[in-house]
Amino acid sequence: MEKAEGKIRAICTSDERGVEKKEVDSAVFVAGEGIRGDAHAGNWHRQVSILSGKRIDEFNRKGAGVKNGDFGENLVVDGIDCVDLPVGTILSIGDGDQSVQLRVTQKGKECHTHCRIYKRMGECIMPHQGIFTEVVTGGTIKKGDGVSVTYPDVNRPFQAAVIVLSDKASQGAREDLSGPAASEILKENGYEVIETLVLPDDAKRLKMELIRLSDGREADLIITSGGTGFSLRDITPEVTMDVADRNAPGIAEYMRYRSGGITDRAMLSRGVSVIRGRTVIVNLPGSPKAVKECLGFIMNALEHGIKVLRGGVSECAADRGPAF
């Protein structure tokens, strides 16, 4: 594993959310929780936030006059440009067997309410330059501790997110069965399901979540269920194409072909399959039965495609014929 070296410039905490954090000399990091006493600790993926010191310095050269912790970050790290670290990277802080280990879980963050820094400067670096981590191994971190970086193994388990599009399910008027069905099949095939969401058929919200899960959480696979039919509220394919970098039509075409052997209504599915960055996004129909059938059709070949995106295997195996 390639390693890089850095140093902790500052440790910052607060006991309430939405305020600047204050510097402390040391802090206790609890595995699976975060920093003891910090408002952002908890059983979720954004336990500890981190900014690179050089990004703060660059911002201050524009006249920002910000201090460590003003962006709400827990750690300021010198010597490492944190935003370049892929999700899954392990940061080891401190010495040897006693080091605290943090795993990168998200890059950047949507800013819903502009902070005082944004209002004064017209920009804020945390939404674009910050990273978020979870605590894998706990312990105490002190200002000045060394930081080493271990990049993620290309053969690590795949990570997937599931989004269900349903006005009724999002309002609690109907139980969602499609999301759990998709999650169960993904887990059976070795995927780690990092998020499941139930959304209304809302284009703006779906676009935001597809971008966040692809760019921020760097999921290998996003499965959507619902919103692929002829209803005027069915907007999933259009939004999916809008966020795509590249088309991958064969996945959707194959699902329609195989489903056509079960029902001729398969031709009415408008679902698409695309690639954004290193994330594959696949639209499935809304019914639990169709979700199970369609995932069953594609899981085997999809594994190879994701490995190619990760760089773990070549484009085509020798016994599969020429590349297209």
Rosetta blueprint (number, residue, H / E / L):
1 M L
2 E L
3 K L
4 A L
5 E E
6 G E
7 K E
8 I E
9 R E
10 A E
11 I E
12 C E
13 T E
14 S L
15 D L
16 E L
17 R L
18 G L
19 V L
20 E L
21 K L
22 K E
23 E E
24 V E
25 D L
26 S E
27 A E
28 V E
29 F E
30 V E
31 A L
32 G L
33 E L
34 G E
35 I E
36 R L
37 G L
38 D L
39 A L
40 H L
41 A L
42 G L
43 N L
44 W L
45 H L
46 R L
47 Q L
48 V E
49 S E
50 I E
51 L E
52 S E
53 G H
54 K H
55 R H
56 I H
57 D H
58 E H
59 F H
60 N H
61 R L
62 K L
63 G L
64 A L
65 G L
66 V L
67 K L
68 N L
69 G L
70 D L
71 F L
72 G L
73 E L
74 N L
75 L E
76 V E
77 V E
78 D E
79 G L
80 I L
81 D L
82 C H
83 V H
84 D H
85 L L
86 P L
87 V L
88 G L
89 T L
90 I E
91 L E
92 S E
93 I E
94 G L
95 D L
96 G H
97 D H
98 Q H
99 S L
100 V E
101 Q E
102 L E
103 R E
104 V E
105 T E
106 Q E
107 K E
108 G L
109 K L
110 E L
111 C L
112 H L
113 T L
114 H L
115 C L
116 R H
117 I H
118 Y H
119 K H
120 R H
121 M H
122 G L
123 E L
124 C L
125 I L
126 M H
127 P H
128 H H
129 Q H
130 G L
131 I E
132 F E
133 T E
134 E E
135 V E
136 V E
137 T E
138 G L
139 G E
140 T E
141 I E
142 K E
143 K L
144 G L
145 D L
146 G E
147 V E
148 S E
149 V E
150 T E
151 Y L
152 P L
153 D L
154 V L
155 N L
156 R L
157 P L
158 F L
159 Q E
160 A E
161 A E
162 V E
163 I E
164 V E
165 L E
166 S L
167 D H
168 K H
169 A H
170 S H
171 Q L
172 G L
173 A L
174 R L
175 E L
176 D L
177 L L
178 S H
179 G H
180 P H
181 A H
182 A H
183 S H
184 E H
185 I H
186 L H
187 K H
188 E H
189 N L
190 G L
191 Y L
192 E E
193 V E
194 I E
195 E E
196 T E
197 L E
198 V E
199 L E
200 P L
201 D L
202 D L
203 A H
204 K H
205 R H
206 L H
207 K H
208 M H
209 E H
210 L H
211 I H
212 R H
213 L H
214 S H
215 D H
216 G H
217 R L
218 E L
219 A L
220 D L
221 L E
222 I E
223 I E
224 T E
225 S E
226 G L
227 G L
228 T L
229 G L
230 F L
231 S L
232 L L
233 R L
234 D L
235 I L
236 T H
237 P H
238 E H
239 V H
240 T H
241 M H
242 D H
243 V H
244 A L
245 D L
246 R E
247 N E
248 A L
249 P H
250 G H
251 I H
252 A H
253 E H
254 Y H
255 M H
256 R H
257 Y H
258 R H
259 S H
260 G H
261 G L
262 I L
263 T L
264 D H
265 R H
266 A H
267 M H
268 L H
269 S L
270 R L
271 G L
272 V L
273 S E
274 V E
275 I E
276 R E
277 G L
278 R L
279 T E
280 V E
281 I E
282 V E
283 N E
284 L E
285 P L
286 G L
287 S L
288 P H
289 K H
290 A H
291 V H
292 K H
293 E H
294 C H
295 L H
296 G H
297 F H
298 I H
299 M H
300 N H
301 A H
302 L H
303 E H
304 H H
305 G H
306 I H
307 K H
308 V H
309 L H
310 R H
311 G L
312 G L
313 V L
314 S L
315 E L
316 C L
317 A L
318 A H
319 D H
320 R H
321 G L
322 P L
323 A L
324 F L
